[in-house]
């Protein structure tokens, strides 16, 4: 399994654990990393390759088909790493409790292309904790106010 992204781990390693939602989690690299640190993690993935090992819940759902709805104010952290779906951004923002964190990343080309500007526009008035753009990928981590 691929290691968790250091851009995510470096900025979340000192956060107190709570309820985390990992959207489009793939094989669960971030879900497992969070669970190992005491987070109660729900991973959501369309592909059947996702394995539940050591997390609270694994949900098989197609986000594009809206098979999973994010409950408002239910999460301390929502991770959506290397997946961009514009209509999810308002749900992610609404799903995070005050003081919670959105940790997002995407590619800058291809079907799911995004940008830092798109993330910043989706989370106005949030406190940006970290962000980066290496030309092919961007990441954005922010706290709800």
C-alpha positions as CSV (number, residue, x, y, z in Angstrom):
1,X,0.0,0.0,0.0
2,X,1.1,3.5,-0.7
3,X,2.3,5.6,2.2
4,X,0.1,8.5,3.4
5,X,0.9,11.8,1.8
6,X,3.5,13.8,3.9
7,X,1.6,17.0,3.1
8,X,-1.4,15.6,4.9
9,X,0.5,13.8,7.8
10,X,2.7,16.8,8.6
11,X,-0.2,19.0,9.2
12,X,-2.5,16.6,11.0
13,X,-0.1,14.7,13.2
14,X,-0.7,17.0,16.2
15,X,-4.4,17.3,15.9
16,X,-6.5,15.7,18.6
17,X,-8.4,12.7,17.3
18,X,-12.1,12.8,16.6
19,X,-14.5,11.7,13.9
20,X,-12.9,11.6,10.4
21,X,-14.4,11.0,7.0
22,X,-12.1,10.0,4.2
23,X,-13.8,10.5,0.8
24,X,-12.6,8.6,-2.3
25,X,-10.2,6.9,0.1
26,X,-8.8,4.4,-2.4
27,X,-7.0,1.6,-0.5
28,X,-7.3,3.5,2.7
29,X,-3.8,4.8,3.2
30,X,-5.0,8.0,5.0
31,X,-7.8,6.2,6.8
32,X,-5.4,3.7,8.4
33,X,-2.9,6.4,9.3
34,X,-5.6,8.4,11.1
35,X,-7.0,5.3,12.8
36,X,-3.6,4.4,14.1
37,X,-3.6,7.8,15.8
38,X,-6.9,7.3,17.5
39,X,-9.3,8.8,15.0
40,X,-12.7,7.2,14.4
41,X,-12.6,6.9,10.6
42,X,-15.2,6.3,8.0
43,X,-13.8,5.6,4.6
44,X,-15.9,6.0,1.5
45,X,-14.8,4.4,-1.8
46,X,-16.5,3.4,-5.1
47,X,-13.9,0.7,-6.0
48,X,-14.1,-2.6,-4.3
49,X,-10.4,-2.7,-3.7
50,X,-10.9,-0.7,-0.5
51,X,-10.2,-2.9,2.6
52,X,-11.7,-1.9,5.9
53,X,-8.8,-3.0,8.2
54,X,-8.6,-1.1,11.4
55,X,-11.0,1.7,10.8
56,X,-14.5,2.3,12.2
57,X,-16.5,1.9,9.0
58,X,-16.0,1.3,5.3
59,X,-18.7,2.5,2.9
60,X,-18.8,1.3,-0.7
61,X,-20.5,4.2,-2.5
62,X,-20.2,6.2,-5.8
63,X,-19.7,9.8,-4.8
64,X,-20.5,11.0,-8.4
65,X,-23.9,9.2,-8.2
66,X,-24.5,10.8,-4.8
67,X,-24.8,7.4,-3.1
68,X,-23.2,8.9,0.0
69,X,-24.4,12.1,1.7
70,X,-22.3,13.9,4.1
71,X,-24.2,14.6,7.3
72,X,-24.0,18.3,8.4
73,X,-21.8,19.2,11.3
74,X,-20.9,15.6,11.9
75,X,-17.1,15.5,11.3
76,X,-14.0,16.9,13.0
77,X,-12.0,16.1,9.8
78,X,-12.9,15.4,6.2
79,X,-10.2,14.2,3.9
80,X,-10.7,14.2,0.1
81,X,-7.2,13.5,-1.3
82,X,-6.6,13.4,-5.1
83,X,-10.2,13.6,-6.0
84,X,-12.1,16.7,-7.1
85,X,-15.9,16.8,-7.4
86,X,-17.1,20.5,-7.3
87,X,-20.6,19.6,-6.0
88,X,-19.0,17.9,-2.9
89,X,-17.3,21.1,-1.7
90,X,-20.4,22.6,-0.1
91,X,-21.3,19.3,1.5
92,X,-17.7,19.0,2.9
93,X,-17.8,22.5,4.2
94,X,-21.2,21.9,5.9
95,X,-20.2,18.5,7.2
96,X,-17.3,19.8,9.3
97,X,-18.0,20.9,12.9
98,X,-16.8,24.4,14.0
99,X,-13.0,24.1,14.5
100,X,-12.8,21.0,12.3
101,X,-10.5,20.6,9.4
102,X,-10.9,20.0,5.6
103,X,-7.8,18.3,4.1
104,X,-8.1,18.3,0.3
105,X,-5.8,17.6,-2.6
106,X,-6.3,17.3,-6.4
107,X,-4.5,17.0,-9.7
108,X,-4.1,20.1,-11.9
109,X,-5.0,18.3,-15.1
110,X,-7.3,15.6,-16.3
111,X,-10.9,14.7,-15.5
112,X,-10.7,15.7,-11.9
113,X,-8.5,18.8,-12.3
114,X,-8.7,21.5,-9.7
115,X,-6.6,24.4,-8.3
116,X,-5.8,26.2,-5.1
117,X,-8.1,29.0,-6.2
118,X,-11.0,26.5,-6.5
119,X,-10.4,25.2,-3.0
120,X,-10.1,28.7,-1.6
121,X,-13.3,29.8,-3.3
122,X,-15.1,26.7,-1.8
123,X,-13.9,27.5,1.7
124,X,-14.1,31.3,2.1
125,X,-13.4,32.6,5.5
126,X,-11.8,29.4,6.7
127,X,-8.3,29.5,8.3
128,X,-5.9,28.1,5.8
129,X,-3.4,25.9,7.7
130,X,-1.3,24.8,4.7
131,X,-1.4,24.6,1.0
132,X,0.8,23.9,-1.9
133,X,1.1,23.5,-5.7
134,X,3.9,21.6,-7.3
135,X,2.5,22.0,-10.8
136,X,0.8,18.7,-11.1
137,X,-1.0,18.5,-7.8
138,X,-2.3,21.0,-5.2
139,X,-3.3,20.5,-1.6
140,X,-5.3,22.7,0.8
141,X,-5.8,22.2,4.5
142,X,-8.1,24.6,6.4
143,X,-9.9,24.9,9.6
144,X,-13.6,25.9,9.9
145,X,-14.2,29.1,11.8
